[in-house]
Amino acid sequence: MANQPNIKDQLNDKYNNLDQDVNTHLSGLLHSKPITYWDYIQTDALLNLQVQRTTLPDEMVFLMYHQVNELLFKMILWEIDQVANTVSITAEFFENKIMRISRYFDVLTSSFNVMKDGMDVEQYNKFRNTLTPASGFQSAQYRKIEFASTETINLIDNRFRKTIDRNTPFEHAYEHLYWQAAGKDYKTGKKSYTLKVFEDKYKAEFIRFAECYNTNNLWTIYKNLPEEVKQDKDLTKAMRHYDYTVNITWVMAHYNTANHYLNIGGKTAEATGGSEWVKYMHPKYQKRIFFPELWSTEELEQWGQDV
């Protein structure tokens, strides 16, 4: 302990490096209030963000659930950003971040029971009409998670993937992303209102984000690692777990929840955004796979078939 620098010396070093007077900052502490839980968490602001559009009580469950999702999405992007901005990546560091992200998605997956078993079906099918034309596919953060996880080619609609490569302009590739199918008629090119307003707000931002992560996404970073790092079994296992968790386990939890409320008496209702949600959501149709080379040919062919 005696060899360690004392707090005063550490503070002097810190503020000298910032070209600041340490005494000025210390005197400021004389007038500062101690931090409280509610100020730090911003509890009052957080709890005032829930504004229902109907008088149906279970809409509050639906609203808060999606707000919690967006907070978890932010946590995921925070972890990915750290990987993207780390110069020398070790297998241990990469695996640690991938497993953190997977745990967040594990929470998202298990939490679908809140939606599936926590809302009255009759209430849901009333308030959902009030939410039209909003749609879950309009989550900008989730789209960014996809861009930051893999190369854009792996997010292209399965029907057009062979016609697009890494040299294709982002603007053209964007028009063929798999989730465009949730609001676009490829025969006529007509887009739904839900998709159009989503693009009006986020398209330019998405293209900039995708260009930024073109070589900094998790998959490209992994492929550029030294061979001995890529061969680390724990890292490979973590990558596969993340891929399967996001693109099958979590997606199917979402799919089964939607099916619980929208498939009544054998008749499938249209999603609030007007999408053909069954083919948009189920992994066997789009075969969304972040890290394709980590799976066998048979696994790729059977992707989503047995769930």
C-alpha contacts under 8 A as a table, 3 or more apart, distances in Angstrom:
res1	aa1	res2	aa2	distance
1	M	4	Q	5.37
2	A	5	P	7.95
5	P	9	D	6.20
5	P	10	Q	6.56
6	N	9	D	5.46
6	N	10	Q	6.37
7	I	10	Q	5.04
7	I	11	L	6.08
8	K	11	L	5.14
8	K	12	N	6.14
9	D	12	N	5.04
9	D	13	D	6.16
10	Q	13	D	5.10
10	Q	14	K	6.12
11	L	14	K	5.02
11	L	15	Y	6.23
11	L	22	V	6.87
12	N	15	Y	5.47
12	N	16	N	5.85
12	N	22	V	5.98
13	D	16	N	5.16
13	D	17	N	6.11
14	K	17	N	5.39
14	K	18	L	6.63
15	Y	18	L	4.88
15	Y	19	D	6.08
15	Y	20	Q	4.94
15	Y	21	D	6.34
15	Y	22	V	5.60
16	N	19	D	4.80
16	N	20	Q	5.66
16	N	21	D	7.01
16	N	22	V	7.49
17	N	20	Q	7.54
21	D	24	T	5.49
21	D	25	H	6.92
22	V	25	H	5.28
22	V	26	L	6.19
23	N	26	L	4.95
23	N	27	S	6.01
24	T	27	S	5.25
24	T	28	G	6.40
25	H	28	G	5.09
25	H	29	L	6.87
26	L	29	L	5.33
26	L	30	L	7.32
27	S	30	L	5.44
27	S	31	H	7.65
28	G	31	H	5.72
28	G	32	S	6.61
29	L	32	S	5.07
35	I	39	D	6.69
35	I	40	Y	6.71
36	T	39	D	5.30
36	T	40	Y	6.14
37	Y	40	Y	5.22
37	Y	41	I	6.06
38	W	41	I	5.29
38	W	42	Q	5.52
38	W	43	T	5.07
38	W	44	D	7.29
39	D	42	Q	4.90
39	D	43	T	6.84
40	Y	43	T	7.92
42	Q	45	A	5.55
42	Q	46	L	6.13
43	T	46	L	5.02
43	T	47	L	6.02
44	D	47	L	5.34
44	D	48	N	6.30
45	A	48	N	5.27
45	A	49	L	6.77
46	L	49	L	5.65
47	L	50	Q	6.57
48	N	51	V	7.54
50	Q	60	M	7.34
50	Q	63	L	6.90
50	Q	64	M	6.74
52	Q	55	T	7.34
52	Q	59	E	6.78
52	Q	60	M	6.48
52	Q	63	L	7.52
53	R	130	T	7.10
53	R	131	L	7.80
54	T	59	E	7.26
54	T	127	F	6.44
54	T	130	T	7.33
56	L	59	E	5.80
56	L	60	M	7.98
56	L	123	Q	6.51
56	L	127	F	6.92
57	P	60	M	5.87
57	P	61	V	7.72
58	D	61	V	5.19
58	D	62	F	6.65
58	D	119	M	5.69
58	D	120	D	6.84
58	D	123	Q	6.70
58	D	124	Y	7.18
59	E	62	F	5.02
59	E	63	L	6.09
59	E	123	Q	7.81
59	E	124	Y	7.12
59	E	127	F	6.66
60	M	63	L	5.05
60	M	64	M	6.02
61	V	64	M	5.43
61	V	65	Y	5.92
61	V	115	M	7.52
61	V	118	G	7.62
61	V	119	M	7.19
62	F	65	Y	5.26
62	F	66	H	6.46
62	F	115	M	6.84
62	F	119	M	7.86
63	L	66	H	5.48
63	L	67	Q	6.42
64	M	67	Q	4.99
64	M	68	V	6.19
65	Y	68	V	5.20
65	Y	69	N	6.36
65	Y	114	V	7.81
65	Y	115	M	7.56
66	H	69	N	4.87
66	H	70	E	6.36
67	Q	70	E	5.15
67	Q	71	L	6.48
68	V	71	L	5.14
68	V	72	L	6.39
69	N	72	L	5.15
69	N	73	F	6.17
69	N	108	L	6.81
70	E	73	F	4.90
70	E	74	K	6.25
70	E	139	S	7.93
70	E	141	Q	7.16
71	L	74	K	5.08
71	L	75	M	6.45
72	L	75	M	4.96
72	L	76	I	6.31
72	L	104	Y	6.48
72	L	108	L	7.76
73	F	76	I	5.04
73	F	77	L	6.29
73	F	141	Q	6.16
73	F	142	Y	6.43
73	F	145	I	7.57
74	K	77	L	5.16
74	K	78	W	6.13
74	K	141	Q	7.00
75	M	78	W	5.02
75	M	79	E	6.48
75	M	104	Y	7.82
76	I	79	E	5.26
76	I	80	I	6.34
76	I	101	I	5.48
76	I	104	Y	6.96
76	I	145	I	7.37
77	L	80	I	5.05
77	L	81	D	5.99
77	L	141	Q	7.84
77	L	144	K	7.74
77	L	145	I	6.18
77	L	148	A	7.96
78	W	81	D	5.24
78	W	82	Q	6.60
79	E	82	Q	5.30
79	E	83	V	6.75
79	E	97	K	6.27
79	E	100	R	7.69
79	E	101	I	6.92
80	I	83	V	5.19
80	I	84	A	6.26
80	I	97	K	7.44
80	I	148	A	7.04
80	I	149	S	7.76
80	I	218	L	7.40
81	D	84	A	4.99
81	D	85	N	6.20
82	Q	85	N	5.24
82	Q	86	T	6.20
83	V	86	T	5.32
83	V	89	I	7.75
83	V	94	F	7.10
83	V	97	K	7.40
83	V	218	L	7.56
84	A	216	N	5.27
84	A	217	N	6.74
84	A	218	L	7.38
84	A	221	I	7.67
86	T	89	I	6.34
89	I	93	F	6.38
89	I	94	F	6.55
89	I	225	L	7.74
90	T	93	F	5.20
90	T	94	F	6.22
90	T	229	V	6.89
91	A	94	F	5.21
91	A	95	E	5.95
91	A	229	V	5.35
91	A	230	K	7.48
91	A	232	D	6.74
91	A	235	L	6.22
92	E	95	E	5.20
92	E	96	N	6.02
92	E	235	L	7.49
93	F	96	N	5.14
93	F	97	K	6.35
94	F	97	K	5.30
94	F	98	I	6.16
94	F	235	L	7.11
95	E	98	I	5.10
95	E	99	M	6.06
95	E	234	D	7.09
95	E	235	L	4.92
95	E	238	A	6.08
95	E	239	M	7.67
96	N	99	M	5.32
96	N	100	R	6.22
97	K	100	R	5.05
97	K	101	I	6.29
98	I	101	I	5.17
98	I	102	S	6.16
98	I	238	A	6.26
98	I	239	M	6.63
98	I	242	Y	6.78
99	M	102	S	4.85
99	M	103	R	6.08
99	M	238	A	6.09
99	M	242	Y	7.29
100	R	103	R	5.16
100	R	104	Y	6.47
101	I	104	Y	5.15
101	I	105	F	6.44
101	I	242	Y	7.45
102	S	105	F	5.00
102	S	106	D	6.04
102	S	241	H	7.26
102	S	242	Y	5.18
102	S	245	T	6.89
102	S	246	V	7.83
103	R	106	D	4.76
103	R	107	V	6.29
104	Y	107	V	5.16
104	Y	108	L	6.38
105	F	108	L	4.77
105	F	109	T	5.99
105	F	245	T	6.91
105	F	246	V	6.67
105	F	250	W	6.99
106	D	109	T	5.03
106	D	110	S	6.18
106	D	245	T	7.25
106	D	250	W	7.61
107	V	110	S	5.34
107	V	111	S	5.91
108	L	111	S	5.17
108	L	112	F	6.74
108	L	250	W	7.08
109	T	112	F	5.71
109	T	249	T	6.97
109	T	250	W	4.81
109	T	253	A	6.04
109	T	254	H	7.78
110	S	113	N	6.20
110	S	253	A	7.91
111	S	114	V	5.47
111	S	115	M	7.46
112	F	115	M	5.17
112	F	116	K	6.01
112	F	253	A	6.32
112	F	254	H	6.74
112	F	257	T	6.93
113	N	116	K	4.80
113	N	117	D	5.48
113	N	118	G	6.96
113	N	257	T	7.91
114	V	117	D	5.77
114	V	118	G	4.83
114	V	119	M	7.74
115	M	118	G	5.11
115	M	119	M	6.08
115	M	257	T	6.94
116	K	119	M	6.79
116	K	257	T	5.00
116	K	258	A	7.99
116	K	260	H	6.83
116	K	261	Y	7.96
119	M	123	Q	7.45
119	M	124	Y	6.82
120	D	123	Q	5.27
120	D	124	Y	6.15
121	V	124	Y	5.08
121	V	125	N	6.21
121	V	261	Y	6.07
122	E	125	N	5.31
122	E	126	K	6.47
123	Q	126	K	5.17
123	Q	127	F	6.27
124	Y	127	F	5.38
124	Y	128	R	5.79
124	Y	261	Y	7.50
125	N	128	R	5.46
125	N	129	N	6.95
125	N	261	Y	7.38
126	K	129	N	5.86
126	K	130	T	7.42
127	F	130	T	5.17
127	F	131	L	6.71
128	R	131	L	5.04
128	R	132	T	6.63
128	R	272	T	6.86
129	N	132	T	5.34
129	N	272	T	7.01
131	L	134	A	5.74
131	L	272	T	6.95
132	T	135	S	7.51
132	T	272	T	4.82
132	T	273	G	6.34
133	P	193	Y	7.54
133	P	194	T	5.81
133	P	272	T	5.29
133	P	273	G	4.68
133	P	274	G	7.33
134	A	138	Q	7.46
134	A	194	T	6.42
134	A	272	T	6.21
134	A	273	G	5.61
135	S	138	Q	5.69
135	S	194	T	7.22
135	S	271	A	7.59
135	S	272	T	5.85
135	S	273	G	4.88
136	G	139	S	5.97
137	F	179	W	7.38
137	F	182	A	7.80
138	Q	195	L	7.84
138	Q	198	F	6.17
139	S	142	Y	5.48
139	S	143	R	6.63
140	A	143	R	5.14
140	A	144	K	6.31
140	A	202	Y	7.21
141	Q	144	K	5.00
141	Q	145	I	6.26
142	Y	145	I	4.97
142	Y	146	E	6.49
143	R	146	E	5.19
143	R	147	F	6.40
144	K	147	F	4.97
144	K	148	A	6.00
144	K	206	F	7.23
144	K	209	F	7.28
144	K	210	A	7.85
145	I	148	A	5.11
145	I	149	S	6.00
146	E	149	S	5.12
146	E	150	T	6.45
146	E	155	L	7.60
147	F	150	T	5.95
147	F	151	E	6.89
147	F	152	T	6.45
147	F	155	L	7.98
147	F	209	F	7.54
147	F	210	A	5.67
147	F	213	Y	6.80
147	F	217	N	7.04
148	A	151	E	7.95
148	A	210	A	7.41
148	A	213	Y	5.71
148	A	216	N	7.26
148	A	217	N	4.51
148	A	218	L	6.43
149	S	217	N	5.10
149	S	218	L	4.77
149	S	219	W	6.21
149	S	290	F	6.51
150	T	154	N	6.74
150	T	155	L	7.92
150	T	217	N	5.44
150	T	218	L	5.91
150	T	219	W	4.93
150	T	220	T	6.99
150	T	290	F	5.05
150	T	291	F	6.93
151	E	154	N	5.80
151	E	155	L	7.41
151	E	214	N	6.54
151	E	217	N	6.74
151	E	219	W	6.76
151	E	220	T	6.94
151	E	290	F	7.58
152	T	155	L	5.26
152	T	156	I	6.72
152	T	166	R	7.85
152	T	173	A	7.71
152	T	210	A	7.48
152	T	214	N	7.52
153	I	156	I	5.34
153	I	161	R	6.70
153	I	164	I	6.99
153	I	165	D	6.38
153	I	166	R	6.97
153	I	173	A	7.92
154	N	161	R	7.80
154	N	288	R	6.55
154	N	289	I	6.40
154	N	290	F	6.36
155	L	177	L	5.64
155	L	178	Y	5.91
155	L	288	R	6.36
155	L	289	I	7.93
156	I	160	F	6.77
156	I	161	R	5.56
156	I	173	A	7.14
156	I	174	Y	7.99
156	I	176	H	5.60
156	I	177	L	4.19
156	I	178	Y	5.05
157	D	160	F	5.61
157	D	161	R	6.15
157	D	176	H	5.78
157	D	177	L	5.24
157	D	178	Y	3.78
157	D	179	W	7.46
157	D	180	Q	7.96
157	D	181	A	7.58
157	D	286	Q	6.36
158	N	161	R	5.27
158	N	178	Y	7.06
158	N	285	Y	7.69
158	N	286	Q	5.34
158	N	287	K	6.95
159	R	162	K	7.77
160	F	163	T	5.53
160	F	164	I	6.97
160	F	176	H	6.98
161	R	164	I	5.58
161	R	165	D	7.88
162	K	165	D	7.59
164	I	167	N	7.89
164	I	168	T	5.98
164	I	173	A	6.94
165	D	168	T	5.50
168	T	172	H	6.83
168	T	173	A	6.45
169	P	172	H	5.48
169	P	173	A	6.30
170	F	173	A	4.90
170	F	174	Y	5.76
170	F	207	I	6.47
170	F	210	A	7.79
170	F	211	E	7.46
171	E	174	Y	5.20
171	E	175	E	6.70
171	E	207	I	7.08
172	H	175	E	5.37
172	H	176	H	7.02
173	A	176	H	5.31
173	A	177	L	6.55
174	Y	177	L	5.33
174	Y	207	I	7.52
175	E	180	Q	6.85
176	H	180	Q	6.48
177	L	180	Q	5.54
177	L	181	A	7.77
178	Y	181	A	5.88
178	Y	280	Y	7.75
178	Y	286	Q	6.85
179	W	182	A	5.37
179	W	183	G	7.74
179	W	280	Y	6.85
180	Q	183	G	5.70
180	Q	184	K	5.77
180	Q	195	L	7.53
181	A	184	K	5.15
181	A	185	D	7.14
181	A	186	Y	7.75
181	A	275	S	7.71
181	A	280	Y	6.63
182	A	195	L	7.87
182	A	273	G	8.00
182	A	274	G	7.71
182	A	275	S	4.60
182	A	276	E	6.30
182	A	277	W	6.81
182	A	280	Y	5.90
183	G	191	K	5.62
183	G	192	S	5.03
183	G	193	Y	7.97
183	G	194	T	6.89
183	G	195	L	5.40
183	G	273	G	7.49
183	G	274	G	7.01
183	G	275	S	5.61
184	K	189	G	6.46
184	K	190	K	5.77
184	K	191	K	4.39
184	K	192	S	6.22
184	K	195	L	7.55
185	D	188	T	5.65
185	D	189	G	5.33
185	D	190	K	5.39
185	D	191	K	6.45
186	Y	189	G	4.90
186	Y	190	K	7.30
191	K	195	L	6.22
191	K	196	K	6.32
192	S	195	L	5.32
192	S	196	K	6.20
192	S	273	G	7.96
192	S	274	G	7.52
193	Y	196	K	5.00
193	Y	197	V	6.15
194	T	197	V	5.68
194	T	198	F	6.29
194	T	273	G	5.63
194	T	274	G	7.84
195	L	198	F	5.06
195	L	199	E	6.17
196	K	199	E	5.16
196	K	200	D	6.10
197	V	200	D	4.90
197	V	201	K	6.36
198	F	201	K	5.44
198	F	202	Y	6.10
198	F	203	K	7.49
199	E	202	Y	5.09
199	E	203	K	4.52
199	E	204	A	7.90
200	D	203	K	6.27
201	K	204	A	7.91
202	Y	205	E	5.14
202	Y	206	F	5.91
203	K	206	F	5.04
203	K	207	I	6.25
204	A	207	I	5.24
204	A	208	R	6.33
205	E	208	R	5.19
205	E	209	F	6.06
206	F	209	F	4.97
206	F	210	A	5.97
207	I	210	A	5.12
207	I	211	E	6.13
208	R	211	E	5.18
208	R	212	C	6.16
209	F	212	C	5.03
209	F	213	Y	6.25
210	A	213	Y	5.12
210	A	214	N	5.81
211	E	214	N	4.96
212	C	215	T	7.38
212	C	216	N	7.09
213	Y	216	N	4.43
213	Y	217	N	5.02
214	N	217	N	6.33
215	T	220	T	5.82
215	T	221	I	7.04
216	N	220	T	6.40
216	N	221	I	5.94
217	N	220	T	5.55
217	N	221	I	6.13
218	L	221	I	5.20
218	L	222	Y	6.09
219	W	222	Y	5.12
219	W	223	K	6.27
219	W	290	F	7.00
219	W	291	F	6.09
220	T	223	K	5.08
220	T	224	N	6.28
221	I	224	N	5.25
221	I	225	L	6.47
222	Y	225	L	5.32
222	Y	230	K	6.82
223	K	230	K	7.41
225	L	229	V	6.26
225	L	230	K	6.22
226	P	229	V	5.38
226	P	230	K	6.43
227	E	230	K	5.07
227	E	231	Q	6.13
228	E	231	Q	5.16
228	E	232	D	6.63
229	V	232	D	5.39
230	K	235	L	7.32
230	K	236	T	7.16
231	Q	235	L	7.84
231	Q	236	T	7.17
232	D	235	L	5.39
232	D	236	T	6.33
233	K	236	T	5.12
233	K	237	K	6.05
234	D	237	K	5.06
234	D	238	A	6.12
235	L	238	A	5.02
235	L	239	M	6.18
236	T	239	M	5.08
236	T	240	R	6.22
236	T	294	L	7.47
237	K	240	R	5.22
237	K	241	H	6.07
238	A	241	H	5.02
238	A	242	Y	6.17
239	M	242	Y	5.20
239	M	243	D	6.23
239	M	291	F	7.56
240	R	243	D	5.08
240	R	244	Y	6.10
240	R	291	F	7.49
240	R	294	L	6.86
240	R	295	W	7.85
241	H	244	Y	5.30
241	H	245	T	5.86
242	Y	245	T	5.08
242	Y	246	V	6.10
243	D	246	V	5.50
243	D	247	N	5.95
243	D	248	I	7.94
243	D	289	I	6.52
243	D	290	F	5.85
243	D	291	F	6.73
244	Y	247	N	5.35
244	Y	248	I	5.29
244	Y	249	T	6.37
244	Y	289	I	8.00
245	T	248	I	5.77
245	T	249	T	4.73
245	T	250	W	5.79
246	V	249	T	6.22
246	V	250	W	5.24
246	V	251	V	6.58
247	N	250	W	6.51
247	N	251	V	5.75
247	N	283	P	6.74
247	N	288	R	6.15
247	N	289	I	6.57
248	I	251	V	5.16
248	I	252	M	5.73
248	I	283	P	6.17
248	I	304	G	6.40
249	T	252	M	5.32
249	T	253	A	6.24
250	W	253	A	5.11
250	W	254	H	6.33
251	V	254	H	5.11
251	V	255	Y	6.05
251	V	281	M	6.79
251	V	282	H	7.12
251	V	283	P	7.28
252	M	255	Y	4.67
252	M	256	N	5.88
252	M	281	M	7.89
252	M	282	H	6.81
252	M	283	P	7.74
252	M	307	V	7.53
253	A	256	N	5.25
253	A	257	T	6.19
254	H	257	T	5.18
254	H	258	A	6.22
255	Y	258	A	5.16
255	Y	259	N	6.07
255	Y	278	V	7.56
255	Y	281	M	6.33
255	Y	282	H	6.74
256	N	259	N	4.90
256	N	260	H	6.11
257	T	260	H	5.07
257	T	261	Y	6.75
258	A	261	Y	5.43
258	A	262	L	5.78
258	A	263	N	7.83
259	N	262	L	5.11
259	N	263	N	5.08
259	N	268	T	7.83
260	H	263	N	6.10
260	H	264	I	7.60
261	Y	264	I	6.87
262	L	267	K	7.90
262	L	268	T	5.62
262	L	269	A	4.97
262	L	270	E	7.45
262	L	271	A	7.82
263	N	266	G	5.83
263	N	267	K	5.39
263	N	268	T	4.29
263	N	269	A	6.19
264	I	267	K	5.46
264	I	268	T	6.56
264	I	269	A	7.76
270	E	274	G	5.80
270	E	275	S	6.67
270	E	276	E	6.80
270	E	277	W	7.38
271	A	274	G	5.08
271	A	275	S	5.62
271	A	276	E	7.14
271	A	277	W	6.29
272	T	275	S	7.57
275	S	280	Y	7.59
276	E	279	K	6.12
276	E	280	Y	6.28
277	W	280	Y	4.85
277	W	281	M	5.73
278	V	281	M	5.46
278	V	282	H	5.94
279	K	282	H	5.68
279	K	285	Y	6.00
279	K	286	Q	7.74
280	Y	285	Y	7.43
280	Y	286	Q	7.24
282	H	285	Y	6.03
282	H	286	Q	7.32
282	H	304	G	7.41
283	P	286	Q	5.56
283	P	287	K	5.18
283	P	288	R	6.46
283	P	303	W	7.01
283	P	304	G	5.00
283	P	305	Q	7.95
284	K	287	K	5.45
284	K	302	Q	7.77
284	K	303	W	5.87
284	K	304	G	4.34
284	K	305	Q	5.54
287	K	303	W	6.29
287	K	304	G	7.26
289	I	292	P	5.76
291	F	294	L	5.81
291	F	295	W	7.62
292	P	295	W	5.70
292	P	300	L	7.40
293	E	296	S	7.46
295	W	299	E	5.91
295	W	300	L	6.30
296	S	299	E	5.09
296	S	300	L	6.22
297	T	300	L	5.14
297	T	301	E	6.23
298	E	301	E	5.11
298	E	302	Q	6.13
299	E	302	Q	5.15
299	E	303	W	5.90
300	L	303	W	5.16
302	Q	305	Q	5.28
302	Q	306	D	7.40
303	W	306	D	7.79
304	G	307	V	5.78
